Amino acid sequence: MIELADKGTLFLDEIGEMPLQLQAKLLHVLQENEFLPLGGDKMKRVDIRILAATNRDLEDMVAQKQFREDSITD
């Protein structure tokens, strides 16, 4: 999905349900603008905007160690 969203926007619904491991990988994409495709051996650069939504209380999830605090931005 990330590769398909290059030069565009990726919408992630219910981000609060994302596993912690995947949150770390998404954070890398946001910080470095690159990712390793599944089965790939070279990082790919992308220019994407990510919009995320959830109905969960992310601050509460951070307190319970269910969501990464460094993944939350205003």
CHARMM internal coordinates of N, CA and C (Angstrom, degrees):
IC EDIT
DIST 1 N 1 CA 1.4381
DIST 1 CA 1 C 1.5193
ANGL 1 N 1 CA 1 C 112.00
DIST 1 C 2 N 1.3147
ANGL 1 CA 1 C 2 N 116.73
DIHE 1 N 1 CA 1 C 2 N -39.37
DIST 2 N 2 CA 1.4588
ANGL 1 C 2 N 2 CA 119.67
DIHE 1 CA 1 C 2 N 2 CA -177.03
DIST 2 CA 2 C 1.5202
ANGL 2 N 2 CA 2 C 110.59
DIHE 1 C 2 N 2 CA 2 C -61.43
DIST 2 C 3 N 1.3051
ANGL 2 CA 2 C 3 N 116.80
DIHE 2 N 2 CA 2 C 3 N -42.78
DIST 3 N 3 CA 1.4628
ANGL 2 C 3 N 3 CA 120.23
DIHE 2 CA 2 C 3 N 3 CA -179.68
DIST 3 CA 3 C 1.5283
ANGL 3 N 3 CA 3 C 111.36
DIHE 2 C 3 N 3 CA 3 C -63.64
DIST 3 C 4 N 1.3215
ANGL 3 CA 3 C 4 N 116.97
DIHE 3 N 3 CA 3 C 4 N -38.10
DIST 4 N 4 CA 1.4593
ANGL 3 C 4 N 4 CA 120.83
DIHE 3 CA 3 C 4 N 4 CA 179.36
DIST 4 CA 4 C 1.5231
ANGL 4 N 4 CA 4 C 112.40
DIHE 3 C 4 N 4 CA 4 C -68.50
DIST 4 C 5 N 1.3254
ANGL 4 CA 4 C 5 N 116.84
DIHE 4 N 4 CA 4 C 5 N -25.27
DIST 5 N 5 CA 1.4642
ANGL 4 C 5 N 5 CA 121.02
DIHE 4 CA 4 C 5 N 5 CA -178.56
DIST 5 CA 5 C 1.5309
ANGL 5 N 5 CA 5 C 112.30
DIHE 4 C 5 N 5 CA 5 C -86.59
DIST 5 C 6 N 1.3204
ANGL 5 CA 5 C 6 N 118.14
DIHE 5 N 5 CA 5 C 6 N -0.73
DIST 6 N 6 CA 1.4672
ANGL 5 C 6 N 6 CA 120.81
DIHE 5 CA 5 C 6 N 6 CA -179.17
DIST 6 CA 6 C 1.5239
ANGL 6 N 6 CA 6 C 110.23
DIHE 5 C 6 N 6 CA 6 C -52.49
DIST 6 C 7 N 1.3133
ANGL 6 CA 6 C 7 N 116.47
DIHE 6 N 6 CA 6 C 7 N 132.99
DIST 7 N 7 CA 1.4702
ANGL 6 C 7 N 7 CA 125.15
DIHE 6 CA 6 C 7 N 7 CA -177.61
DIST 7 CA 7 C 1.5314
ANGL 7 N 7 CA 7 C 112.09
DIHE 6 C 7 N 7 CA 7 C 70.51
DIST 7 C 8 N 1.3377
ANGL 7 CA 7 C 8 N 116.36
DIHE 7 N 7 CA 7 C 8 N 17.30
DIST 8 N 8 CA 1.4555
ANGL 7 C 8 N 8 CA 120.10
DIHE 7 CA 7 C 8 N 8 CA -178.99
DIST 8 CA 8 C 1.5193
ANGL 8 N 8 CA 8 C 111.74
DIHE 7 C 8 N 8 CA 8 C -145.39
DIST 8 C 9 N 1.3302
ANGL 8 CA 8 C 9 N 115.38
DIHE 8 N 8 CA 8 C 9 N -153.25
DIST 9 N 9 CA 1.4582
ANGL 8 C 9 N 9 CA 122.80
DIHE 8 CA 8 C 9 N 9 CA -176.40
DIST 9 CA 9 C 1.5201
ANGL 9 N 9 CA 9 C 110.22
DIHE 8 C 9 N 9 CA 9 C -121.24
DIST 9 C 10 N 1.3316
ANGL 9 CA 9 C 10 N 115.80
DIHE 9 N 9 CA 9 C 10 N 136.52
DIST 10 N 10 CA 1.4622
ANGL 9 C 10 N 10 CA 122.52
DIHE 9 CA 9 C 10 N 10 CA 175.54
DIST 10 CA 10 C 1.5259
ANGL 10 N 10 CA 10 C 107.13
DIHE 9 C 10 N 10 CA 10 C -111.55
DIST 10 C 11 N 1.3298
ANGL 10 CA 10 C 11 N 116.93
DIHE 10 N 10 CA 10 C 11 N 123.77
DIST 11 N 11 CA 1.4589
ANGL 10 C 11 N 11 CA 121.75
DIHE 10 CA 10 C 11 N 11 CA 178.63
DIST 11 CA 11 C 1.5188
ANGL 11 N 11 CA 11 C 109.19
DIHE 10 C 11 N 11 CA 11 C -100.33
DIST 11 C 12 N 1.3238
ANGL 11 CA 11 C 12 N 116.79
DIHE 11 N 11 CA 11 C 12 N 122.97
DIST 12 N 12 CA 1.4638
ANGL 11 C 12 N 12 CA 122.52
DIHE 11 CA 11 C 12 N 12 CA 178.28
DIST 12 CA 12 C 1.5229
ANGL 12 N 12 CA 12 C 108.16
DIHE 11 C 12 N 12 CA 12 C -110.78
DIST 12 C 13 N 1.3226
ANGL 12 CA 12 C 13 N 116.18
DIHE 12 N 12 CA 12 C 13 N 110.10
DIST 13 N 13 CA 1.4583
ANGL 12 C 13 N 13 CA 121.37
DIHE 12 CA 12 C 13 N 13 CA 179.62
DIST 13 CA 13 C 1.5207
ANGL 13 N 13 CA 13 C 108.87
DIHE 12 C 13 N 13 CA 13 C -88.36
DIST 13 C 14 N 1.3155
ANGL 13 CA 13 C 14 N 116.70
DIHE 13 N 13 CA 13 C 14 N 144.44
DIST 14 N 14 CA 1.4644
ANGL 13 C 14 N 14 CA 124.08
DIHE 13 CA 13 C 14 N 14 CA 179.84
DIST 14 CA 14 C 1.5353
ANGL 14 N 14 CA 14 C 111.96
DIHE 13 C 14 N 14 CA 14 C 55.51
DIST 14 C 15 N 1.3237
ANGL 14 CA 14 C 15 N 115.55
DIHE 14 N 14 CA 14 C 15 N 52.74
DIST 15 N 15 CA 1.4637
ANGL 14 C 15 N 15 CA 122.04
DIHE 14 CA 14 C 15 N 15 CA 178.96
DIST 15 CA 15 C 1.5300
ANGL 15 N 15 CA 15 C 111.22
DIHE 14 C 15 N 15 CA 15 C -59.55
DIST 15 C 16 N 1.3152
ANGL 15 CA 15 C 16 N 117.39
DIHE 15 N 15 CA 15 C 16 N -24.99
DIST 16 N 16 CA 1.4652
ANGL 15 C 16 N 16 CA 121.50
DIHE 15 CA 15 C 16 N 16 CA 179.13
DIST 16 CA 16 C 1.5116
ANGL 16 N 16 CA 16 C 113.87
DIHE 15 C 16 N 16 CA 16 C -65.58
DIST 16 C 17 N 1.3137
ANGL 16 CA 16 C 17 N 117.50
DIHE 16 N 16 CA 16 C 17 N -15.16
DIST 17 N 17 CA 1.4639
ANGL 16 C 17 N 17 CA 121.24
DIHE 16 CA 16 C 17 N 17 CA 178.51
DIST 17 CA 17 C 1.5273
ANGL 17 N 17 CA 17 C 112.30
DIHE 16 C 17 N 17 CA 17 C -94.28
DIST 17 C 18 N 1.3278
ANGL 17 CA 17 C 18 N 117.19
DIHE 17 N 17 CA 17 C 18 N 0.53
DIST 18 N 18 CA 1.4613
ANGL 17 C 18 N 18 CA 121.11
DIHE 17 CA 17 C 18 N 18 CA -177.90
DIST 18 CA 18 C 1.5357
ANGL 18 N 18 CA 18 C 110.26
DIHE 17 C 18 N 18 CA 18 C -73.86
DIST 18 C 19 N 1.3409
ANGL 18 CA 18 C 19 N 117.70
DIHE 18 N 18 CA 18 C 19 N 129.47
DIST 19 N 19 CA 1.4691
ANGL 18 C 19 N 19 CA 120.53
DIHE 18 CA 18 C 19 N 19 CA 178.74
DIST 19 CA 19 C 1.5385
ANGL 19 N 19 CA 19 C 111.47
DIHE 18 C 19 N 19 CA 19 C -61.44
DIST 19 C 20 N 1.3270
ANGL 19 CA 19 C 20 N 116.42
DIHE 19 N 19 CA 19 C 20 N 151.66
DIST 20 N 20 CA 1.4591
ANGL 19 C 20 N 20 CA 122.04
DIHE 19 CA 19 C 20 N 20 CA -177.74
DIST 20 CA 20 C 1.5300
ANGL 20 N 20 CA 20 C 112.76
DIHE 19 C 20 N 20 CA 20 C -55.48
DIST 20 C 21 N 1.3229
ANGL 20 CA 20 C 21 N 117.91
DIHE 20 N 20 CA 20 C 21 N -41.34
DIST 21 N 21 CA 1.4726
ANGL 20 C 21 N 21 CA 120.60
DIHE 20 CA 20 C 21 N 21 CA 179.98
DIST 21 CA 21 C 1.5156
ANGL 21 N 21 CA 21 C 111.39
DIHE 20 C 21 N 21 CA 21 C -60.87
DIST 21 C 22 N 1.3047
ANGL 21 CA 21 C 22 N 116.63
DIHE 21 N 21 CA 21 C 22 N -41.49
DIST 22 N 22 CA 1.4590
ANGL 21 C 22 N 22 CA 120.64
DIHE 21 CA 21 C 22 N 22 CA 179.93
DIST 22 CA 22 C 1.5293
ANGL 22 N 22 CA 22 C 110.85
DIHE 21 C 22 N 22 CA 22 C -70.79
DIST 22 C 23 N 1.3269
ANGL 22 CA 22 C 23 N 117.42
DIHE 22 N 22 CA 22 C 23 N -32.58
DIST 23 N 23 CA 1.4584
ANGL 22 C 23 N 23 CA 120.96
DIHE 22 CA 22 C 23 N 23 CA 176.09
DIST 23 CA 23 C 1.5288
ANGL 23 N 23 CA 23 C 110.02
DIHE 22 C 23 N 23 CA 23 C -60.05
DIST 23 C 24 N 1.3324
ANGL 23 CA 23 C 24 N 117.20
DIHE 23 N 23 CA 23 C 24 N -41.67
DIST 24 N 24 CA 1.4663
ANGL 23 C 24 N 24 CA 121.15
DIHE 23 CA 23 C 24 N 24 CA 179.46
DIST 24 CA 24 C 1.5233
ANGL 24 N 24 CA 24 C 110.83
DIHE 23 C 24 N 24 CA 24 C -63.64
DIST 24 C 25 N 1.3178
ANGL 24 CA 24 C 25 N 117.16
DIHE 24 N 24 CA 24 C 25 N -40.20
DIST 25 N 25 CA 1.4703
ANGL 24 C 25 N 25 CA 120.68
DIHE 24 CA 24 C 25 N 25 CA 179.09
DIST 25 CA 25 C 1.5241
ANGL 25 N 25 CA 25 C 111.05
DIHE 24 C 25 N 25 CA 25 C -67.83
DIST 25 C 26 N 1.3187
ANGL 25 CA 25 C 26 N 116.90
DIHE 25 N 25 CA 25 C 26 N -39.65
DIST 26 N 26 CA 1.4560
ANGL 25 C 26 N 26 CA 120.61
DIHE 25 CA 25 C 26 N 26 CA 177.88
DIST 26 CA 26 C 1.5313
ANGL 26 N 26 CA 26 C 110.63
DIHE 25 C 26 N 26 CA 26 C -65.41
DIST 26 C 27 N 1.3217
ANGL 26 CA 26 C 27 N 116.31
DIHE 26 N 26 CA 26 C 27 N -39.97
DIST 27 N 27 CA 1.4614
ANGL 26 C 27 N 27 CA 120.24
DIHE 26 CA 26 C 27 N 27 CA 177.97
DIST 27 CA 27 C 1.5262
ANGL 27 N 27 CA 27 C 110.43
DIHE 26 C 27 N 27 CA 27 C -60.92
DIST 27 C 28 N 1.3253
ANGL 27 CA 27 C 28 N 117.57
DIHE 27 N 27 CA 27 C 28 N -39.00
DIST 28 N 28 CA 1.4695
ANGL 27 C 28 N 28 CA 121.09
DIHE 27 CA 27 C 28 N 28 CA 177.19
DIST 28 CA 28 C 1.5341
ANGL 28 N 28 CA 28 C 110.35
DIHE 27 C 28 N 28 CA 28 C -61.48
DIST 28 C 29 N 1.3131
ANGL 28 CA 28 C 29 N 116.67
DIHE 28 N 28 CA 28 C 29 N -43.31
DIST 29 N 29 CA 1.4640
ANGL 28 C 29 N 29 CA 120.32
DIHE 28 CA 28 C 29 N 29 CA 178.74
DIST 29 CA 29 C 1.5293
ANGL 29 N 29 CA 29 C 109.92
DIHE 28 C 29 N 29 CA 29 C -61.14
DIST 29 C 30 N 1.3173
ANGL 29 CA 29 C 30 N 116.87
DIHE 29 N 29 CA 29 C 30 N -42.77
DIST 30 N 30 CA 1.4622
ANGL 29 C 30 N 30 CA 120.84
DIHE 29 CA 29 C 30 N 30 CA -179.24
DIST 30 CA 30 C 1.5275
ANGL 30 N 30 CA 30 C 112.12
DIHE 29 C 30 N 30 CA 30 C -65.95
DIST 30 C 31 N 1.3292
ANGL 30 CA 30 C 31 N 117.01
DIHE 30 N 30 CA 30 C 31 N -39.39
DIST 31 N 31 CA 1.4566
ANGL 30 C 31 N 31 CA 120.83
DIHE 30 CA 30 C 31 N 31 CA -177.05
DIST 31 CA 31 C 1.5237
ANGL 31 N 31 CA 31 C 113.14
DIHE 30 C 31 N 31 CA 31 C -79.36
DIST 31 C 32 N 1.3192
ANGL 31 CA 31 C 32 N 116.84
DIHE 31 N 31 CA 31 C 32 N -40.54
DIST 32 N 32 CA 1.4621
ANGL 31 C 32 N 32 CA 121.12
DIHE 31 CA 31 C 32 N 32 CA -171.68
DIST 32 CA 32 C 1.5300
ANGL 32 N 32 CA 32 C 114.23
DIHE 31 C 32 N 32 CA 32 C -105.21
DIST 32 C 33 N 1.3416
ANGL 32 CA 32 C 33 N 116.85
DIHE 32 N 32 CA 32 C 33 N -9.39
DIST 33 N 33 CA 1.4708
ANGL 32 C 33 N 33 CA 121.31
DIHE 32 CA 32 C 33 N 33 CA -177.38
DIST 33 CA 33 C 1.5239
ANGL 33 N 33 CA 33 C 112.35
DIHE 32 C 33 N 33 CA 33 C 56.60
DIST 33 C 34 N 1.3118
ANGL 33 CA 33 C 34 N 116.50
DIHE 33 N 33 CA 33 C 34 N 37.72
DIST 34 N 34 CA 1.4557
ANGL 33 C 34 N 34 CA 121.06
DIHE 33 CA 33 C 34 N 34 CA 177.85
DIST 34 CA 34 C 1.5223
ANGL 34 N 34 CA 34 C 109.67
DIHE 33 C 34 N 34 CA 34 C -150.97
DIST 34 C 35 N 1.3375
ANGL 34 CA 34 C 35 N 115.12
DIHE 34 N 34 CA 34 C 35 N 159.19
DIST 35 N 35 CA 1.4566
ANGL 34 C 35 N 35 CA 120.71
DIHE 34 CA 34 C 35 N 35 CA 178.36
DIST 35 CA 35 C 1.5207
ANGL 35 N 35 CA 35 C 108.65
DIHE 34 C 35 N 35 CA 35 C -153.41
DIST 35 C 36 N 1.3155
ANGL 35 CA 35 C 36 N 115.36
DIHE 35 N 35 CA 35 C 36 N 161.57
DIST 36 N 36 CA 1.4600
ANGL 35 C 36 N 36 CA 121.82
DIHE 35 CA 35 C 36 N 36 CA 176.42
DIST 36 CA 36 C 1.5207
ANGL 36 N 36 CA 36 C 107.63
DIHE 35 C 36 N 36 CA 36 C -102.78
DIST 36 C 37 N 1.3420
ANGL 36 CA 36 C 37 N 117.33
DIHE 36 N 36 CA 36 C 37 N 112.44
DIST 37 N 37 CA 1.4651
ANGL 36 C 37 N 37 CA 119.37
DIHE 36 CA 36 C 37 N 37 CA -179.65
DIST 37 CA 37 C 1.5358
ANGL 37 N 37 CA 37 C 111.48
DIHE 36 C 37 N 37 CA 37 C -62.40
DIST 37 C 38 N 1.2963
ANGL 37 CA 37 C 38 N 116.30
DIHE 37 N 37 CA 37 C 38 N 149.13
DIST 38 N 38 CA 1.4535
ANGL 37 C 38 N 38 CA 121.93
DIHE 37 CA 37 C 38 N 38 CA 177.89
DIST 38 CA 38 C 1.5212
ANGL 38 N 38 CA 38 C 109.54
DIHE 37 C 38 N 38 CA 38 C -56.17
DIST 38 C 39 N 1.3285
ANGL 38 CA 38 C 39 N 117.10
DIHE 38 N 38 CA 38 C 39 N 122.65
DIST 39 N 39 CA 1.4571
ANGL 38 C 39 N 39 CA 122.21
DIHE 38 CA 38 C 39 N 39 CA -179.03
DIST 39 CA 39 C 1.5138
ANGL 39 N 39 CA 39 C 113.20
DIHE 38 C 39 N 39 CA 39 C 81.75
DIST 39 C 40 N 1.3274
ANGL 39 CA 39 C 40 N 117.74
DIHE 39 N 39 CA 39 C 40 N -1.13
DIST 40 N 40 CA 1.4632
ANGL 39 C 40 N 40 CA 121.46
DIHE 39 CA 39 C 40 N 40 CA -178.43
DIST 40 CA 40 C 1.5141
ANGL 40 N 40 CA 40 C 111.73
DIHE 39 C 40 N 40 CA 40 C -87.71
DIST 40 C 41 N 1.3192
ANGL 40 CA 40 C 41 N 115.85
DIHE 40 N 40 CA 40 C 41 N 165.54
DIST 41 N 41 CA 1.4501
ANGL 40 C 41 N 41 CA 120.84
DIHE 40 CA 40 C 41 N 41 CA 177.67
DIST 41 CA 41 C 1.5278
ANGL 41 N 41 CA 41 C 112.41
DIHE 40 C 41 N 41 CA 41 C -122.62
DIST 41 C 42 N 1.3432
ANGL 41 CA 41 C 42 N 116.56
DIHE 41 N 41 CA 41 C 42 N 0.03
DIST 42 N 42 CA 1.4583
ANGL 41 C 42 N 42 CA 121.49
DIHE 41 CA 41 C 42 N 42 CA 178.88
DIST 42 CA 42 C 1.5208
ANGL 42 N 42 CA 42 C 109.82
DIHE 41 C 42 N 42 CA 42 C -129.33
DIST 42 C 43 N 1.3196
ANGL 42 CA 42 C 43 N 115.44
DIHE 42 N 42 CA 42 C 43 N 139.78
DIST 43 N 43 CA 1.4573
ANGL 42 C 43 N 43 CA 120.70
DIHE 42 CA 42 C 43 N 43 CA 176.98
DIST 43 CA 43 C 1.5312
ANGL 43 N 43 CA 43 C 109.21
DIHE 42 C 43 N 43 CA 43 C -68.44
DIST 43 C 44 N 1.3256
ANGL 43 CA 43 C 44 N 116.18
DIHE 43 N 43 CA 43 C 44 N 145.40
DIST 44 N 44 CA 1.4639
ANGL 43 C 44 N 44 CA 122.14
DIHE 43 CA 43 C 44 N 44 CA 176.68
DIST 44 CA 44 C 1.5168
ANGL 44 N 44 CA 44 C 108.71
DIHE 43 C 44 N 44 CA 44 C -115.35
DIST 44 C 45 N 1.3102
ANGL 44 CA 44 C 45 N 116.77
DIHE 44 N 44 CA 44 C 45 N 136.10
DIST 45 N 45 CA 1.4563
ANGL 44 C 45 N 45 CA 122.83
DIHE 44 CA 44 C 45 N 45 CA 177.39
DIST 45 CA 45 C 1.5306
ANGL 45 N 45 CA 45 C 109.07
DIHE 44 C 45 N 45 CA 45 C -85.74
DIST 45 C 46 N 1.3229
ANGL 45 CA 45 C 46 N 115.43
DIHE 45 N 45 CA 45 C 46 N 141.77
DIST 46 N 46 CA 1.4568
ANGL 45 C 46 N 46 CA 120.74
DIHE 45 CA 45 C 46 N 46 CA 178.02
DIST 46 CA 46 C 1.5227
ANGL 46 N 46 CA 46 C 109.90
DIHE 45 C 46 N 46 CA 46 C -137.92
DIST 46 C 47 N 1.3030
ANGL 46 CA 46 C 47 N 114.85
DIHE 46 N 46 CA 46 C 47 N 153.44
DIST 47 N 47 CA 1.4605
ANGL 46 C 47 N 47 CA 122.53
DIHE 46 CA 46 C 47 N 47 CA 174.96
DIST 47 CA 47 C 1.5227
ANGL 47 N 47 CA 47 C 105.83
DIHE 46 C 47 N 47 CA 47 C -121.61
DIST 47 C 48 N 1.3348
ANGL 47 CA 47 C 48 N 116.06
DIHE 47 N 47 CA 47 C 48 N 94.56
DIST 48 N 48 CA 1.4629
ANGL 47 C 48 N 48 CA 119.76
DIHE 47 CA 47 C 48 N 48 CA -176.43
DIST 48 CA 48 C 1.5236
ANGL 48 N 48 CA 48 C 111.04
DIHE 47 C 48 N 48 CA 48 C -132.29
DIST 48 C 49 N 1.3059
ANGL 48 CA 48 C 49 N 113.69
DIHE 48 N 48 CA 48 C 49 N 157.81
DIST 49 N 49 CA 1.4508
ANGL 48 C 49 N 49 CA 122.16
DIHE 48 CA 48 C 49 N 49 CA 170.49
DIST 49 CA 49 C 1.5228
ANGL 49 N 49 CA 49 C 105.25
DIHE 48 C 49 N 49 CA 49 C -113.85
DIST 49 C 50 N 1.3266
ANGL 49 CA 49 C 50 N 116.47
DIHE 49 N 49 CA 49 C 50 N 137.36
DIST 50 N 50 CA 1.4615
ANGL 49 C 50 N 50 CA 119.94
DIHE 49 CA 49 C 50 N 50 CA -179.43
DIST 50 CA 50 C 1.5243
ANGL 50 N 50 CA 50 C 108.91
DIHE 49 C 50 N 50 CA 50 C -117.57
DIST 50 C 51 N 1.3231
ANGL 50 CA 50 C 51 N 115.12
DIHE 50 N 50 CA 50 C 51 N 128.19
DIST 51 N 51 CA 1.4596
ANGL 50 C 51 N 51 CA 122.59
DIHE 50 CA 50 C 51 N 51 CA 172.74
DIST 51 CA 51 C 1.5212
ANGL 51 N 51 CA 51 C 106.82
DIHE 50 C 51 N 51 CA 51 C -111.67
DIST 51 C 52 N 1.3285
ANGL 51 CA 51 C 52 N 116.16
DIHE 51 N 51 CA 51 C 52 N 134.45
DIST 52 N 52 CA 1.4571
ANGL 51 C 52 N 52 CA 119.84
DIHE 51 CA 51 C 52 N 52 CA -178.39
DIST 52 CA 52 C 1.5213
ANGL 52 N 52 CA 52 C 109.94
DIHE 51 C 52 N 52 CA 52 C -132.23
DIST 52 C 53 N 1.3222
ANGL 52 CA 52 C 53 N 114.81
DIHE 52 N 52 CA 52 C 53 N 148.43
DIST 53 N 53 CA 1.4608
ANGL 52 C 53 N 53 CA 120.08
DIHE 52 CA 52 C 53 N 53 CA -179.81
DIST 53 CA 53 C 1.5226
ANGL 53 N 53 CA 53 C 109.57
DIHE 52 C 53 N 53 CA 53 C -139.22
DIST 53 C 54 N 1.3119
ANGL 53 CA 53 C 54 N 115.13
DIHE 53 N 53 CA 53 C 54 N 153.13
DIST 54 N 54 CA 1.4574
ANGL 53 C 54 N 54 CA 120.77
DIHE 53 CA 53 C 54 N 54 CA 174.19
DIST 54 CA 54 C 1.5234
ANGL 54 N 54 CA 54 C 108.55
DIHE 53 C 54 N 54 CA 54 C -160.67
DIST 54 C 55 N 1.3102
ANGL 54 CA 54 C 55 N 115.22
DIHE 54 N 54 CA 54 C 55 N 157.63
DIST 55 N 55 CA 1.4593
ANGL 54 C 55 N 55 CA 119.40
DIHE 54 CA 54 C 55 N 55 CA 174.64
DIST 55 CA 55 C 1.5247
ANGL 55 N 55 CA 55 C 110.49
DIHE 54 C 55 N 55 CA 55 C -104.04
DIST 55 C 56 N 1.3254
ANGL 55 CA 55 C 56 N 116.25
DIHE 55 N 55 CA 55 C 56 N 5.99
DIST 56 N 56 CA 1.4595
ANGL 55 C 56 N 56 CA 121.45
DIHE 55 CA 55 C 56 N 56 CA -179.00
DIST 56 CA 56 C 1.5265
ANGL 56 N 56 CA 56 C 111.18
DIHE 55 C 56 N 56 CA 56 C -90.25
DIST 56 C 57 N 1.3195
ANGL 56 CA 56 C 57 N 116.00
DIHE 56 N 56 CA 56 C 57 N 158.82
DIST 57 N 57 CA 1.4598
ANGL 56 C 57 N 57 CA 122.22
DIHE 56 CA 56 C 57 N 57 CA 176.49
DIST 57 CA 57 C 1.5261
ANGL 57 N 57 CA 57 C 107.75
DIHE 56 C 57 N 57 CA 57 C -86.94
DIST 57 C 58 N 1.3316
ANGL 57 CA 57 C 58 N 116.51
DIHE 57 N 57 CA 57 C 58 N 97.11
DIST 58 N 58 CA 1.4620
ANGL 57 C 58 N 58 CA 120.76
DIHE 57 CA 57 C 58 N 58 CA -174.99
DIST 58 CA 58 C 1.5195
ANGL 58 N 58 CA 58 C 112.60
DIHE 57 C 58 N 58 CA 58 C -65.26
DIST 58 C 59 N 1.3270
ANGL 58 CA 58 C 59 N 118.07
DIHE 58 N 58 CA 58 C 59 N -33.80
DIST 59 N 59 CA 1.4584
ANGL 58 C 59 N 59 CA 119.69
DIHE 58 CA 58 C 59 N 59 CA 177.87
DIST 59 CA 59 C 1.5263
ANGL 59 N 59 CA 59 C 110.81
DIHE 58 C 59 N 59 CA 59 C -63.39
DIST 59 C 60 N 1.3119
ANGL 59 CA 59 C 60 N 116.73
DIHE 59 N 59 CA 59 C 60 N -39.45
DIST 60 N 60 CA 1.4674
ANGL 59 C 60 N 60 CA 121.11
DIHE 59 CA 59 C 60 N 60 CA 176.03
DIST 60 CA 60 C 1.5284
ANGL 60 N 60 CA 60 C 110.44
DIHE 59 C 60 N 60 CA 60 C -66.15
DIST 60 C 61 N 1.3189
ANGL 60 CA 60 C 61 N 116.53
DIHE 60 N 60 CA 60 C 61 N -39.82
DIST 61 N 61 CA 1.4650
ANGL 60 C 61 N 61 CA 120.32
DIHE 60 CA 60 C 61 N 61 CA 178.83
DIST 61 CA 61 C 1.5261
ANGL 61 N 61 CA 61 C 111.18
DIHE 60 C 61 N 61 CA 61 C -65.60
DIST 61 C 62 N 1.3360
ANGL 61 CA 61 C 62 N 117.62
DIHE 61 N 61 CA 61 C 62 N -35.49
DIST 62 N 62 CA 1.4696
ANGL 61 C 62 N 62 CA 121.24
DIHE 61 CA 61 C 62 N 62 CA 176.10
DIST 62 CA 62 C 1.5219
ANGL 62 N 62 CA 62 C 109.24
DIHE 61 C 62 N 62 CA 62 C -63.19
DIST 62 C 63 N 1.3238
ANGL 62 CA 62 C 63 N 116.88
DIHE 62 N 62 CA 62 C 63 N -45.55
DIST 63 N 63 CA 1.4659
ANGL 62 C 63 N 63 CA 121.24
DIHE 62 CA 62 C 63 N 63 CA 179.59
DIST 63 CA 63 C 1.5245
ANGL 63 N 63 CA 63 C 111.78
DIHE 62 C 63 N 63 CA 63 C -60.35
DIST 63 C 64 N 1.3360
ANGL 63 CA 63 C 64 N 116.59
DIHE 63 N 63 CA 63 C 64 N -31.20
DIST 64 N 64 CA 1.4692
ANGL 63 C 64 N 64 CA 121.44
DIHE 63 CA 63 C 64 N 64 CA 179.27
DIST 64 CA 64 C 1.5294
ANGL 64 N 64 CA 64 C 112.12
DIHE 63 C 64 N 64 CA 64 C -91.55
DIST 64 C 65 N 1.3410
ANGL 64 CA 64 C 65 N 117.10
DIHE 64 N 64 CA 64 C 65 N 6.66
DIST 65 N 65 CA 1.4759
ANGL 64 C 65 N 65 CA 123.08
DIHE 64 CA 64 C 65 N 65 CA 179.66
DIST 65 CA 65 C 1.5255
ANGL 65 N 65 CA 65 C 112.19
DIHE 64 C 65 N 65 CA 65 C 62.11
DIST 65 C 66 N 1.3382
ANGL 65 CA 65 C 66 N 116.38
DIHE 65 N 65 CA 65 C 66 N 32.51
DIST 66 N 66 CA 1.4630
ANGL 65 C 66 N 66 CA 121.60
DIHE 65 CA 65 C 66 N 66 CA 177.80
DIST 66 CA 66 C 1.5108
ANGL 66 N 66 CA 66 C 112.15
DIHE 65 C 66 N 66 CA 66 C -103.94
DIST 66 C 67 N 1.3399
ANGL 66 CA 66 C 67 N 116.39
DIHE 66 N 66 CA 66 C 67 N -8.56
DIST 67 N 67 CA 1.4540
ANGL 66 C 67 N 67 CA 121.04
DIHE 66 CA 66 C 67 N 67 CA 179.07
DIST 67 CA 67 C 1.5276
ANGL 67 N 67 CA 67 C 108.04
DIHE 66 C 67 N 67 CA 67 C -145.42
DIST 67 C 68 N 1.3221
ANGL 67 CA 67 C 68 N 116.44
DIHE 67 N 67 CA 67 C 68 N 139.63
DIST 68 N 68 CA 1.4623
ANGL 67 C 68 N 68 CA 121.57
DIHE 67 CA 67 C 68 N 68 CA -177.39
DIST 68 CA 68 C 1.5326
ANGL 68 N 68 CA 68 C 110.54
DIHE 67 C 68 N 68 CA 68 C -72.93
DIST 68 C 69 N 1.3059
ANGL 68 CA 68 C 69 N 117.03
DIHE 68 N 68 CA 68 C 69 N 127.29
DIST 69 N 69 CA 1.4537
ANGL 68 C 69 N 69 CA 121.12
DIHE 68 CA 68 C 69 N 69 CA 179.47
DIST 69 CA 69 C 1.5290
ANGL 69 N 69 CA 69 C 111.56
DIHE 68 C 69 N 69 CA 69 C -64.24
DIST 69 C 70 N 1.3368
ANGL 69 CA 69 C 70 N 117.24
DIHE 69 N 69 CA 69 C 70 N -34.96
DIST 70 N 70 CA 1.4603
ANGL 69 C 70 N 70 CA 119.54
DIHE 69 CA 69 C 70 N 70 CA -178.41
DIST 70 CA 70 C 1.5206
ANGL 70 N 70 CA 70 C 112.24
DIHE 69 C 70 N 70 CA 70 C -74.16
DIST 70 C 71 N 1.3192
ANGL 70 CA 70 C 71 N 118.13
DIHE 70 N 70 CA 70 C 71 N -3.16
DIST 71 N 71 CA 1.4646
ANGL 70 C 71 N 71 CA 121.56
DIHE 70 CA 70 C 71 N 71 CA 176.26
DIST 71 CA 71 C 1.5195
ANGL 71 N 71 CA 71 C 112.41
DIHE 70 C 71 N 71 CA 71 C -89.65
DIST 71 C 72 N 1.3193
ANGL 71 CA 71 C 72 N 117.40
DIHE 71 N 71 CA 71 C 72 N -10.03
DIST 72 N 72 CA 1.4617
ANGL 71 C 72 N 72 CA 121.28
DIHE 71 CA 71 C 72 N 72 CA -177.09
DIST 72 CA 72 C 1.5256
ANGL 72 N 72 CA 72 C 109.09
DIHE 71 C 72 N 72 CA 72 C -93.08
DIST 72 C 73 N 1.3256
ANGL 72 CA 72 C 73 N 115.78
DIHE 72 N 72 CA 72 C 73 N 126.05
DIST 73 N 73 CA 1.4629
ANGL 72 C 73 N 73 CA 121.36
DIHE 72 CA 72 C 73 N 73 CA 173.64
DIST 73 CA 73 C 1.5146
ANGL 73 N 73 CA 73 C 108.90
DIHE 72 C 73 N 73 CA 73 C -131.94
DIST 73 C 74 N 1.3016
ANGL 73 CA 73 C 74 N 115.83
DIHE 73 N 73 CA 73 C 74 N 155.25
DIST 74 N 74 CA 1.4723
ANGL 73 C 74 N 74 CA 120.46
DIHE 73 CA 73 C 74 N 74 CA 179.17
DIST 74 CA 74 C 1.5047
ANGL 74 N 74 CA 74 C 110.54
DIHE 73 C 74 N 74 CA 74 C -85.80
END
COOR INIT
IC SEED 1 N 1 CA 1 C
IC BUILD
